[in-house]
Amino acid sequence: MEECLNKGCAINVLNFTTVIHGFCQKDEVDAALSVLDDMYLINKHADVFTYTTLVDALGKKGRMEEATELMKKMLHKGIDPTPVTYRTVIHRYCQMGKVDDLVAILEKMLLRQKCRTVYNQVIEKLCGLGMLEEADKILGKVLRTASTSDAKTCYVLMEGLRKRCN
């Protein structure tokens, strides 16, 4: 990338995101974060794919506080999460048992971009990880605050999973 820049080649966000993804695949998250910083130094702005890649890599390393800060930064910049972003965040936070942190960041994400199945995905992931108490807690939240269709879907899912576990 440096050689391309030195030779006057145009480099775009996709090029940076590709390099960031490569570093993340090689488990070199700090190098990937450094490339993110480099992007901003030359006035290239990360997109949702860049952020999602980094959040996934940070989550994989258990660096959830940094992942949360990066998600907040993304949302603050007005970048809308995609369905892949939602799935990534749900997977990594549930995997680390950070359910309260997950709910907090999901609420911020939902202000930017609605995802009708977000709590259903959370409950399904928690049940799949055997975290039934946490899933039940989320179900309670959904039953109090979500749409009727979301609540019914979550209830059916929880009942099915509970029967399967018993």
HELIX and SHEET records of a PDB file:
HELIX    1   1 GLU A    2  ASN A    6  1                                   5    
HELIX    2   2 VAL A   13  GLN A   25  1                                  13    
HELIX    3   3 VAL A   29  LEU A   41  1                                  13    
HELIX    4   4 VAL A   48  LYS A   60  1                                  13    
HELIX    5   5 MET A   64  HIS A   76  1                                  13    
HELIX    6   6 PRO A   83  GLN A   95  1                                  13    
HELIX    7   7 VAL A   99  ARG A  112  1                                  14    
HELIX    8   8 VAL A  118  GLY A  128  1                                  11    
HELIX    9   9 LEU A  132  THR A  145  1                                  14    
HELIX   10  10 THR A  148  CYS A  165  1                                  18    
END                                                                             
